[in-house]
Amino acid sequence: MKSLIRFLSSVKLAIFLIIIITAASMIGTFIPQLRSAEEYGALYGQLSELLIRLEITDLYHSWWFIALLFLFSLNIVICTLTRLAAKFRRAFKPNLEFENQTLLAAKIQDRFSRKGNLEKSEGELKKGLRSAHYKIKETRKEAEVHLLARKKILGIFGSDIVHLGLLVILIGGIISGFSGFRTNINISEGEIVPVLGADFKLQLDKFETEYHPNGSVKDWKSTLTVMEDDNPRLTKTIEVNHPLTYKGYVFYQSSYGWDWQNPTLEIWAIKTSDPSSQKNAFVRLGEKVIWDEENLEFKALQFLPDFIIDGNQPRTRSLNPNNPAVFIEVYRGEDKISSGWIFAKFPDFSQMHSEEEADYKFEFKDIQTSQYSGIQMAKDPGVNYIWVGCTLLMIGLFLAFYWPPRDIRLILMEKEGKTEIISAGRSAKSKLALESEFKRIMVSFRRSQ
């Protein structure tokens, strides 16, 4: 049991967990979270299946990440508790009996005698220490008085308050992992969507994309209205880093895109020997177009916005229309006579395979589809814990680094009408500041006789 406690409270385990949690968080930063399988497929190809299976695409809610947080929390609790009893004794039940040789062996120490009896010297010494904001405890041992003057005692617990802050942050992370969520919704103008687990809905009134002069995207803006009982409650235009917050839910502007599932495709069928004979059609995927003059029918079966060949298989490299392509099939009656890919930006690279010599060609002219706003919706019940934990963390760091405890230990002995004083100062940090203060108090006390 002791070996298990020793392992769970070890600094090595804490460092190991910090490294693993930090590395995992970095991965979660670089890999977009909570996207659709199609988006991950477009970004990472076959690797996307492994990422989804390992829950890296929803890392902060994954069982193994929450387990790491729980183990780190256990490490902090045991580490703190095993050290806390000694700190409480030091802070509230200090040892008030000192040995002369122990004080004289200290780096900051002094020994001198002054005129006056023990009671008078003790009173003046206490007055000087209190003026420097020291709190004093004392004990009497035969003809000796032992004084312990201390200040900034709360600094003893600086590291423990840091641990408490980390623990509260981790608890917030665990709560968020179990009951919080983040999800992405794609919403078109005028559309109203229900909010998961809430009694209100969200409507997109307007979506606009702002561009730089060079054509790159400058900003996305979505005007959202919260609908409750079919009545508008709140309207706000959100953009990146300026979310909408309502009843514990936060709505972020995260992306934009096109509805590639239902595009309208402009396809021209042109007779090669007579270009004036042609059929211009606006079609959706799966719709059949009849070209009476040539006794042909054709239909579009698949569309890819950014066509590439990956392992002899066509797929889309991204969801942006960088290389739009559509796969079509051509029929004469019930017989399929040709099929292949045609490209909007590269019409000469069309890959049509014909069963017979053809006097026609197909051109992919344009694509039209609605644009949507990508909204990230989040509810994080652990966020308040995280803020409290961060506050405790900052307080603890301040106490640990800028509020180090100081103590001055003194032995007063009356001998032949004089009082002999042996004193020593101790501080874990800021020893030069303590030494300066110690000398000032002792010099002032000597001069007061």
C-alpha positions in Angstrom: 0.0 0.0 0.0 2.8 2.4 0.9 4.6 1.7 -2.4 1.4 2.5 -4.3 0.9 5.7 -2.4 4.6 6.6 -3.0 4.1 5.9 -6.7 0.9 7.9 -7.0 2.4 10.9 -5.1 5.7 10.9 -7.0 6.9 13.9 -8.9 8.1 11.6 -11.7 4.5 10.5 -12.3 3.3 14.2 -12.2 5.9 15.2 -14.8 5.1 12.2 -17.0 1.4 13.0 -16.9 2.0 16.7 -17.6 4.1 15.8 -20.7 1.4 13.3 -22.0 -1.5 15.7 -21.3 0.4 18.6 -23.0 1.3 16.5 -26.0 -2.3 15.3 -26.4 -3.6 18.9 -26.1 -1.2 20.0 -28.8 -2.5 17.2 -31.0 -6.0 18.4 -30.3 -5.0 21.9 -31.3 -3.5 20.9 -34.6 -6.2 18.4 -35.6 -9.6 20.1 -36.0 -12.1 18.8 -33.5 -15.7 17.6 -34.0 -15.8 17.7 -37.8 -17.7 15.3 -40.0 -16.2 12.1 -41.3 -16.3 13.5 -44.8 -14.3 16.5 -43.8 -11.7 14.4 -42.0 -11.6 12.1 -45.1 -10.9 15.1 -47.3 -8.2 16.4 -45.0 -6.4 13.2 -44.0 -7.5 10.5 -46.4 -7.2 6.9 -45.1 -5.6 8.2 -41.9 -9.0 9.7 -40.9 -10.4 6.3 -39.9 -7.6 5.8 -37.4 -8.0 9.3 -35.9 -11.7 8.8 -35.4 -11.2 5.3 -33.9 -8.7 6.7 -31.4 -11.1 9.5 -30.6 -8.5 12.1 -31.5 -11.2 14.0 -33.4 -13.1 14.4 -30.1 -10.0 14.4 -27.9 -11.2 16.4 -24.9 -14.2 14.1 -24.4 -12.3 10.8 -25.1 -12.2 8.2 -22.3 -8.4 8.1 -22.3 -7.9 11.8 -22.0 -10.4 12.0 -19.1 -8.6 9.0 -17.5 -5.3 11.0 -17.8 -7.0 14.0 -16.1 -8.4 11.7 -13.3 -5.0 10.1 -12.7 -3.3 13.5 -12.6 -6.0 14.7 -10.1 -5.3 11.6 -7.9 -1.6 12.4 -8.1 -2.2 16.0 -6.9 -4.5 15.0 -4.1 -2.2 12.3 -2.6 0.9 14.5 -3.1 -0.8 17.4 -1.3 -2.2 15.3 1.6 1.1 13.5 2.3 2.8 16.9 2.8 -0.1 18.9 4.3 0.1 17.6 7.9 3.7 18.7 8.4 2.8 22.2 7.0 -0.1 22.6 9.3 2.1 21.7 12.3 4.7 24.2 11.1 2.1 26.9 10.6 -0.1 26.4 13.7 1.9 24.3 16.2 5.5 25.3 15.8 8.2 24.1 18.1 9.0 27.0 20.5 12.0 25.4 22.2 15.3 26.2 20.5 18.9 25.2 21.2 21.6 27.9 21.5 23.9 26.1 19.2 21.2 25.6 16.5 20.6 29.4 16.4 24.3 30.2 16.3 24.9 27.8 13.4 22.4 29.7 11.2 23.6 31.9 8.4 21.6 34.8 9.6 22.3 35.1 13.4 23.4 37.5 16.1 24.4 37.3 19.8 24.8 40.2 22.2 24.0 41.5 25.7 22.1 44.6 26.7 21.4 46.3 30.0 18.1 45.8 31.7 16.2 42.9 33.1 14.6 40.1 31.2 11.0 41.6 31.3 12.1 45.0 30.0 14.2 43.6 27.2 11.5 41.2 26.2 8.9 44.0 26.0 11.1 46.2 23.9 12.1 43.4 21.6 8.4 42.4 21.1 7.6 46.0 20.3 10.3 46.2 17.6 9.2 42.9 16.0 5.5 43.9 15.9 6.4 47.2 14.3 7.9 45.1 11.5 4.6 43.2 11.3 5.7 40.0 12.9 3.4 37.9 15.0 4.9 36.5 18.1 4.6 33.2 20.0 6.6 32.6 23.2 7.4 30.0 25.8 9.4 30.2 29.1 12.0 27.6 30.1 13.4 28.2 33.6 15.3 31.5 33.3 14.9 31.7 29.6 12.3 33.2 27.2 12.0 31.7 23.7 10.3 33.9 21.1 9.2 32.9 17.7 8.4 35.9 15.5 6.8 35.1 12.1 5.1 36.8 9.2 3.8 35.9 5.8 2.8 32.5 7.2 0.3 31.9 4.4 3.2 31.6 2.0 3.8 28.1 3.6 0.7 27.0 1.7 1.5 28.6 -1.7 2.3 25.3 -3.4 -0.7 23.7 -1.9 -3.0 26.4 -3.2 -1.3 25.9 -6.6 -2.2 22.2 -6.3 -5.7 23.1 -5.3 -6.1 25.4 -8.3 -4.8 22.6 -10.6 -7.2 20.1 -9.0 -10.2 22.4 -9.5 -9.1 23.0 -13.2 -8.8 19.2 -13.7 -12.2 18.7 -12.0 -13.7 21.3 -14.5 -12.0 19.4 -17.3 -13.4 16.1 -16.2 -16.9 17.6 -15.8 -16.7 19.1 -19.2 -15.5 15.7 -20.6 -18.5 13.9 -19.2 -21.3 16.4 -19.6 -20.0 19.1 -21.8 -20.1 19.0 -25.6 -19.0 20.8 -28.7 -20.7 20.2 -32.0 -20.7 21.9 -35.4 -23.9 22.7 -37.3 -24.1 24.0 -40.8 -27.0 26.3 -41.3 -28.3 28.2 -44.3 -29.9 31.7 -44.4 -33.4 31.6 -43.1 -33.0 28.1 -41.6 -34.0 27.4 -38.0 -32.3 24.6 -36.2 -33.0 23.1 -32.7 -30.3 23.5 -30.1 -29.2 20.2 -28.5 -30.6 19.8 -25.0 -32.0 23.3 -24.9 -35.5 24.8 -25.0 -34.7 27.3 -27.7 -33.8 27.2 -31.4 -31.3 29.1 -33.6 -32.1 31.0 -36.8 -29.6 32.3 -39.3 -30.8 35.6 -40.6 -27.9 36.5 -42.7 -24.4 35.2 -43.6 -21.8 37.2 -45.4 -18.1 36.6 -46.3 -15.8 39.6 -46.4 -12.7 39.4 -48.7 -9.4 41.1 -48.9 -8.5 42.9 -52.2 -6.4 39.9 -53.2 -9.5 37.6 -53.0 -8.6 35.9 -49.7 -11.2 35.6 -47.0 -11.1 38.4 -44.5 -13.9 37.5 -42.2 -17.2 35.6 -41.8 -20.2 37.1 -40.2 -23.4 35.4 -39.2 -26.5 37.2 -37.9 -28.1 34.8 -35.5 -31.5 35.1 -33.7 -32.4 33.0 -30.7 -36.0 31.7 -31.0 -37.8 30.7 -27.9 -41.5 29.6 -28.1 -41.4 30.8 -31.8 -40.5 34.4 -30.6 -37.2 36.1 -31.1 -35.3 36.6 -27.8 -31.9 37.8 -28.9 -30.2 38.8 -32.1 -26.5 39.2 -32.6 -24.0 39.2 -35.4 -21.1 36.9 -34.6 -17.7 36.5 -36.1 -14.4 34.8 -35.3 -13.6 35.4 -31.6 -16.9 37.2 -31.0 -19.5 34.5 -30.1 -23.1 34.6 -29.0 -23.8 33.4 -25.4 -27.3 32.3 -24.2 -28.3 30.2 -21.2 -24.9 28.6 -20.9 -24.6 27.8 -24.6 -21.9 29.5 -26.7 -22.1 29.8 -30.5 -18.9 30.5 -32.4 -18.4 31.4 -36.0 -16.1 28.6 -37.1 -16.3 28.1 -40.9 -18.3 28.4 -44.0 -18.9 26.2 -47.0 -21.1 25.0 -49.8 -23.8 22.4 -49.9 -22.1 19.9 -52.2 -24.7 17.3 -51.6 -27.3 19.2 -53.6 -25.5 21.2 -56.3 -27.1 22.5 -59.5 -24.7 21.7 -62.4 -24.6 23.5 -65.7 -23.6 20.9 -68.4 -23.4 21.5 -72.1 -23.8 18.7 -74.6 -22.3 19.8 -78.0 -22.3 18.1 -81.3 -18.7 17.9 -82.5 -19.5 18.2 -86.3 -22.0 21.0 -85.7 -21.3 23.1 -82.6 -24.5 25.0 -83.1 -26.4 21.8 -82.2 -26.2 21.6 -78.4 -28.1 20.9 -75.3 -27.6 23.2 -72.3 -29.0 21.8 -69.0 -29.1 22.7 -65.3 -29.3 19.4 -63.5 -29.0 17.9 -60.1 -27.3 14.7 -59.2 -29.2 11.7 -60.5 -31.5 13.7 -62.8 -31.8 12.6 -66.4 -31.5 15.0 -69.3 -32.9 14.1 -72.8 -31.2 15.4 -75.9 -33.8 14.7 -78.5 -31.8 15.8 -81.5 -29.2 13.1 -80.9 -31.5 10.6 -79.3 -29.3 10.6 -76.2 -29.9 10.8 -72.5 -27.3 11.8 -69.9 -27.2 12.3 -66.2 -24.7 13.4 -63.5 -24.0 10.8 -60.9 -21.2 12.2 -58.7 -19.7 15.5 -58.0 -16.3 16.3 -56.4 -15.4 20.0 -55.6 -11.6 19.4 -55.5 -10.9 16.4 -57.7 -7.7 14.3 -57.3 -6.8 10.7 -57.9 -5.7 8.8 -54.7 -4.6 5.2 -55.3 -6.5 5.0 -58.6 -9.6 6.2 -56.8 -11.1 9.7 -57.3 -11.7 11.7 -54.2 -11.9 15.3 -53.1 -8.8 16.9 -51.7 -10.8 19.6 -49.9 -14.3 21.1 -49.6 -13.3 24.1 -51.6 -14.2 24.3 -55.3 -10.6 24.3 -56.5 -11.0 21.6 -59.2 -14.8 20.9 -59.7 -15.5 17.7 -61.5 -18.7 15.7 -62.3 -19.0 12.1 -63.4 -21.7 11.6 -66.1 -23.1 8.7 -68.0 -24.6 8.8 -71.5 -27.3 6.5 -72.8 -29.0 5.7 -76.1 -32.2 4.0 -75.2 -31.3 1.5 -72.5 -27.7 1.1 -73.6 -24.9 3.1 -71.8 -22.6 4.3 -74.5 -20.1 6.4 -72.6 -19.2 7.7 -69.2 -16.5 9.6 -67.4 -15.3 12.7 -65.6 -15.6 16.2 -67.0 -13.9 19.2 -65.4 -15.0 22.8 -65.1 -11.6 24.4 -65.1 -9.9 22.0 -67.5 -12.4 21.0 -70.2 -9.7 19.5 -72.4 -8.8 16.9 -69.8 -12.2 15.3 -69.7 -11.9 11.5 -69.2 -14.9 10.1 -71.3 -14.8 6.4 -72.2 -17.1 5.6 -75.2 -18.4 2.3 -76.4 -18.8 3.7 -79.9 -17.4 6.5 -82.0 -19.0 9.7 -80.7 -20.0 12.9 -82.6 -20.5 14.8 -79.3 -18.7 16.2 -76.3 -19.7 17.4 -72.9 -18.5 20.5 -71.0 -19.0 21.3 -67.4 -19.6 25.0 -67.4 -20.7 26.1 -63.9 -21.9 25.0 -60.5 -24.4 26.6 -58.2 -25.2 25.7 -54.7 -26.2 27.4 -51.5 -23.6 28.6 -49.0 -23.9 27.8 -45.3 -22.4 29.1 -42.1 -20.5 26.7 -40.0 -21.4 27.4 -36.3 -19.7 25.6 -33.4 -22.1 25.2 -30.6 -20.7 24.5 -27.1 -21.9 23.9 -23.6 -19.2 23.6 -21.0 -20.5 23.2 -17.5 -16.9 22.9 -16.2 -15.8 26.3 -17.4 -16.7 28.1 -14.1 -14.6 25.5 -12.2 -11.7 26.2 -14.6 -11.9 30.0 -14.0 -12.0 29.4 -10.2 -9.0 27.0 -10.5 -7.1 29.6 -12.6 -7.7 32.2 -9.9 -6.5 29.9 -7.1 -3.5 29.0 -9.3 -2.5 32.6 -9.6 -3.0 33.2 -5.9 -0.9 30.2 -5.1 1.9 31.2 -7.5 2.0 34.7 -5.9 2.2 33.3 -2.4 4.8 30.7 -3.4 7.1 33.2 -5.2 6.4 36.6 -3.7 5.1 35.9 -0.2 7.8 33.6 1.4 7.3 33.0 5.1 9.9 34.5 7.5 10.7 33.8 11.0 13.1 35.1 13.7 13.9 32.9 16.6 15.2 34.4 19.9 16.5 33.1 23.2 16.6 35.7 26.0 18.5 34.9 29.2 19.0 37.1 32.2 22.5 37.1 33.7 23.9 39.4 36.4 21.4 42.2 35.6 21.9 42.0 31.9 19.9 40.2 29.2 21.8 38.0 26.8 20.0 37.6 23.4 20.7 34.9 20.8 18.8 35.3 17.6 18.6 33.8 14.1 16.5 34.4 11.0 15.2 31.9 8.5 13.4 32.2 5.1 13.2 29.8 2.2 13.3 32.7 -0.3 14.3 36.3 -0.3 17.1 35.7 2.2 18.9 39.0 1.4 15.7 40.9 2.2 15.3 39.0 5.5 19.0 39.5 6.4 18.6 43.3 5.9 15.4 43.4 8.0 17.0 41.2 10.7 20.0 43.5 11.0 17.7 46.5 11.1 15.6 45.1 14.0 18.7 44.0 16.0 20.5 47.3 15.5 17.4 49.2 16.6 17.0 47.0 19.6 20.7 47.5 20.7 20.4 51.3 20.4 17.2 51.4 22.5 19.1 50.6 25.7 
